[in-house]
Amino acid sequence: LPRRHLRSGARMSSGDEETVTRQRNTGADDEEYAAASETNPDVCTLYISADEFVCTQRNTTRGRVLTIARESGICGVTAVSSAPFGAQERTVHGLMGVLHRYQEAFLVVIVNARKVATIAGGRIFEISRVELLPFTLYAKKGQKSRNDGVAKEIKAIESYLSKGHYYSPDYDLTRSWLSPCSVSEMTHESSVDKFFFNKELSLDFLGLGQLGTAWLVPTIQGFVASETLAAPPFDVPQVPLGTTFTLTSITRSSRTRLWPVGAAGLSEEGDAAEYAEMEVLVEFANIRAAYLGARGSCPVVWQRPAKSGLECHVGSHEASTAALSLHARSLIASHGHVLFLSLLQGTGEERALKGAFDKAFEEARKRMGDDGRKVRTLSGSVTRALLPGGVSQMLTESSKALVPLCSIRRTAPSGRSGVAVEEQTQRIMLRIHCASSDQADGVLLAIARDAIENLLA
C-alpha cells in the first residue's frame, strides 16, 4: 500500500520504534552458547563455521539447535551441546530459508528489524536488512559467489528483501487477525499460501515439521502502520475520558502472478495480478474491531495496452469465465461470501474491461452451482465510494443479508480480562477492482471507515 494513503491516520511514533543491530564476532564458550538470546528473546544466535551453520531457537534460551551442513545442505535438529570451535557468531532475528541459484546455495537471514505495530499483544516487525550467506566457503571476505552475475543478483535480492517485508514472532502474519494462529502452532498447511512470501525458501525448514517453526520466520510483502491516538479515528459511542485508540493497517500483497512485471488480469489458474488484502483494526477499552477487504486487477484475462489511449487486449470469453470461476472459488474457500465491487466506467479504456467482466461474471456464476450463490457483483464510482457513507449506500442497494461487513470482539471488564462476552464475525468480503490500484486502496480505506463506524454505532 502506498504510504501516502496512510500517513494522515497511521503514523508510527518514534517511541515505539525498536531497532536491533547487534553483531558479535567472537569465540563462544558453552555458557554464552546457551544464553545468547537472553537479552532479546526474539532473536537467534547464528554460528558460522567452515562445516556448518548452527542456529539457536527464537523465543527461548534452552532446548535444541538447527544445524545446516554447508557441503550437503542437509538440515537437522539436535540438542544444545557446545558452540562450533572457532565459529563466527552473529545475532539474527530469524531465518527466511535457503535460496538455490544455479549450483550455489545461500542461507537467507534477517539481520535488522524494527517493531512497527502491536495487536492484541502480538508484535509486528518491519525487516530493514536481509543478508544472504553463501554455503560455499570463500577466502575473500564478503565474497558471495565466483560468478559475477550471481553476485550481482544476490546483492539485488538482499536489497529487495530489505524493503516492504514484515513478520511477527508471535503470530503467523500470513493469516488475518480475524483468525489468528500462533507461530508455535503454525504448520505448512495453516499459512495462507498466496501471502507466505518466503514459502519456497523455507521448504527445507518446513520439512522438519513443527520443530522448524522455532527458526522459520514467515514473512509477508506489503505495508504495516500503526498509531496510538488520544481521540477516536472513527465516530464511536461515548467512551470514558483518557481512553486511547490504537489504529493499525496491514496490507498483504499476493506473491502469485508477480511476474512478468506489469502483469494484469487473471492467469489460467485464477491468480490475480496486483492482488492484496487490507486489514484495518481499531482497539480501545475492551473492544477490538477489524475490517478485511481486497483489491486486485480486473478479474478477467486481459493485457495492458502498449500505449496510453489504446484499448486493452481482452482474452476470449471462455478463458475469462474459466479463470474467474477459479478465482471466485478460492475467495469463497477463504472468506465465505464475496461481493465483487466494480468501479470501472463504461467509457474510454475501461469500456472493454467492464463489458468483459460483466459477461464473464454472469456465466461463471451459473457454472459454479451452489457456490454461485455466494458471489455477487455491484457497480459504483470512485467518487461516490470515497464519500462518507457512500459505500454503505451502495451496499444497501445490493443486500443487507450478508452484514456485518467487519468483525468485532468485546471482552469482559478488567476483572475478567480475556473472557469474550460478544463477538461478531465478518461474513462477506469485498473484492474491489478499478483502473488504478491507488484508487482501489483509497476506496478500501473509505469502506473500512464506514464499516467500523456502522458496527460500533
ABEGO torsion letter per residue (X at the ends): XBAAAAAAABBBBAAABBBBABBBBBBBBAAAAAAAAAABAABBBBBBBAABBBBBBBGBABEBBBBBBAAAGBBBBBBBBBBBBGBBBBBBAEBAEBBBBEABBBBBBBABBBBABBBGGBBBBBBABBBBBBABBBABBGBABABAAAAAAAAAAAAAAABGBBBBAABBAABBAABBBBAAABBAAABBAAABAAAAAAAAAAAAEAAAAAABBBBBBEBBBBBBBABBABBBBBBBBGBBBBBBBBBBBBABGAOBBGBBEBBAAGBBBGBBBBBBBBBBEABBBBBBBBBBBBBBBBBBBABBGBBBBBBBAAAAAAAAAAAAAAAAAAAEBBBBBBABBABEAAAAAAAAAAAAAAAAAAAAEAAAAABBBBBBBAAAAABBGAAAAAAAAABAAAOBABBBBBBBBAAABGBBABBBBBABBBBBBBABAAAAAAAAAAAAAAAAAAAAX
